[in-house]
Amino acid sequence: MAVKRGDMVRAIREKLENSLEAQASDTRFPAYLFNSKGEIVDVKGDYALVKFGKVPTPNVWLRLDQLEEFK
């Protein structure tokens, strides 16, 4: 998936839950990662910094293959 700043995305549950990143942290992911629009803030290599929702939530770095366009 080719992404750029400003694109709206959401996380893909199956790819995030079974990832190396999930094994290194708490696997109880909040629902907003999968159900709400996230905006690409920055892209570095294989990772994108994503800002989710309008409520205060932390920005999160996710691998590009763990993201899909929010429709």
N, C-alpha and C positions, 0 to 999 in steps of 0.2 A: 504494500500500500504506500503510495507516494503521498506524503503529507507536507504541509507547510504551516507556518504560523497563522493562527486564526481559523484553521479548520476545526469543525465540530466533530467530536468522536466520543466513543464509549469503549469500555474494556470488554473483552471477550472472556466470559467466565471460564470456559473450558481451558483456554490457553494460559490464563493467569493462575488458576488454582493448581495446575500441574507443573508450574514453572520452578526453576531454581530460585528465583526471587521469593516465591511463596514459601519455599522450604526454609529460607533464611529469616523469615519474619512471622508475625502473627497471621495465621491463615483465615481468620474470621474477617473477611473483607466486607466493608460497608456496602450496602445496596446501591448507594449513589454512583459507585464506580461503573455499575452495569445498567442503571436505569435512567441516569440523567446525562445531559449534554456536558461534555468537557471540551474546553478550548485549548488547542495546542499553543503553548506560550513560547517554547523553544525546542529545537531539535539538535541533538548532538550524536552523530554516528547512528547507532541502531536504537537510540532511545529518544523519547519525546517527553517534555515536561508538560503536564496537563493540569489545568485549573478547572475544577468541577463546580458546577452549580452557582447559585447566587447567595447561598448561605455560607458562613465562614467554614471552609474545609481546607485542609492542607493541600498544596500542590503536590503532585506525585510524578516520579519518573517511571515510565512504562516502556517496555520494548515495543517497537513499531508493529511487530507481528501479533501483539496482544491487543491491538486497537482496531476498531472498525468505524466506518463513517456513521454518524448518528443520523438516522432518517426520521 
